[in-house]
Amino acid sequence: GWRHESGLRVQLGFHHAIASDLVGNDFIDTTGRLTLEKYFGLQTSATVTAFVSELDAQSAHPGNNLFGGAEVVVPRQLSPASQISVAYRYWENDGGFETDDFRANQVSMAFSYRH
């Protein structure tokens, strides 16, 4: 990753894996991810992440599945032990196996406490 003195942080990630399931079907998973994070002082930040993944199921079913989306998260440190965050996520799956195609939106709020 890269971090600028203005509080902006950029991360770029790439993942490629080949695995087999218990039946012997091969799966090839290739994923790319880009994250931008901006700090606003010591207690608040905003993160935007976009990702795309291609799953090639080889012999399990024809075609490839494309999975991707974006997420925005705004966490706020309330105390040294507690944090609250609000997030929005959009993701979708589209590919040769039509029964698992979907589009989804999710909004969440989380509170965490470390003792």
C-alpha positions in Angstrom: 0.0 0.0 0.0 0.9 3.7 -0.2 0.1 6.4 2.3 0.3 10.1 1.7 0.9 12.7 4.4 -2.5 14.1 3.7 -4.0 11.0 5.3 -4.9 9.2 2.0 -4.0 5.5 1.8 -4.2 3.4 -1.4 -4.0 -0.4 -1.5 -4.0 -2.5 -4.6 -4.3 -6.3 -4.2 -4.4 -9.3 -6.5 -5.1 -12.9 -5.7 -4.9 -16.0 -8.0 -5.6 -19.5 -6.6 -6.2 -23.0 -8.0 -8.0 -25.5 -5.8 -10.0 -28.7 -6.0 -13.1 -29.7 -4.2 -13.8 -33.1 -2.6 -15.1 -34.5 -5.9 -12.0 -33.5 -7.8 -13.4 -30.5 -9.7 -10.8 -27.8 -10.2 -11.6 -24.1 -9.4 -9.5 -21.1 -10.5 -10.2 -17.9 -8.5 -8.7 -14.6 -9.7 -9.5 -11.5 -7.7 -8.4 -7.8 -7.9 -9.1 -5.2 -5.2 -8.5 -1.5 -4.9 -9.0 0.3 -1.6 -8.8 4.1 -0.9 -8.9 5.2 2.7 -8.9 8.8 3.9 -8.2 9.7 7.5 -10.0 12.7 9.1 -8.0 13.3 12.2 -7.3 10.5 14.6 -10.8 9.2 15.2 -12.6 9.1 11.8 -11.9 7.6 8.4 -13.7 6.8 5.2 -12.9 3.7 3.1 -14.0 2.9 -0.5 -13.2 -0.5 -1.8 -14.0 -2.0 -5.2 -13.3 -5.6 -6.2 -13.9 -8.0 -9.0 -13.4 -11.7 -9.0 -13.6 -14.4 -11.7 -14.3 -18.0 -10.6 -13.7 -20.6 -13.3 -15.2 -23.8 -12.1 -13.6 -25.8 -14.9 -15.6 -29.1 -14.9 -18.2 -28.3 -12.3 -20.4 -26.3 -14.7 -19.9 -24.3 -18.0 -18.7 -20.8 -18.1 -17.1 -18.5 -15.5 -18.8 -16.6 -12.7 -18.0 -12.9 -12.3 -18.4 -11.5 -8.8 -17.8 -7.9 -7.9 -18.9 -4.9 -6.0 -18.0 -1.8 -4.0 -18.2 -0.9 -0.3 -18.1 2.4 1.6 -17.3 2.3 5.3 -17.1 5.2 7.8 -15.7 4.2 11.2 -15.4 6.5 14.2 -13.3 5.7 17.3 -15.4 6.6 20.3 -12.8 5.7 22.9 -9.6 3.6 23.0 -11.8 0.5 23.4 -15.0 1.3 21.4 -15.8 2.1 17.7 -18.9 2.6 15.7 -19.1 2.2 11.9 -21.6 2.7 9.1 -21.3 0.8 5.8 -22.9 0.4 2.5 -22.1 -2.5 0.1 -23.3 -3.3 -3.4 -22.3 -6.6 -5.0 -23.4 -8.8 -7.8 -22.7 -12.2 -9.3 -23.1 -13.0 -13.0 -22.0 -16.0 -14.9 -22.6 -19.2 -16.8 -24.5 -20.8 -13.8 -27.7 -18.7 -13.8 -29.2 -20.0 -10.6 -26.6 -18.1 -8.5 -26.8 -14.8 -10.3 -27.8 -11.9 -8.0 -27.5 -8.2 -7.3 -27.6 -7.0 -3.7 -27.5 -3.8 -1.6 -26.6 -3.8 2.1 -26.5 -1.1 4.7 -25.1 -1.9 8.2 -24.1 -0.2 11.4 -21.7 -1.9 13.8 -20.5 -1.2 17.3 -17.4 -2.9 18.6 -15.8 -2.9 22.1 -12.4 -4.4 23.0 -11.7 -5.2 26.6 
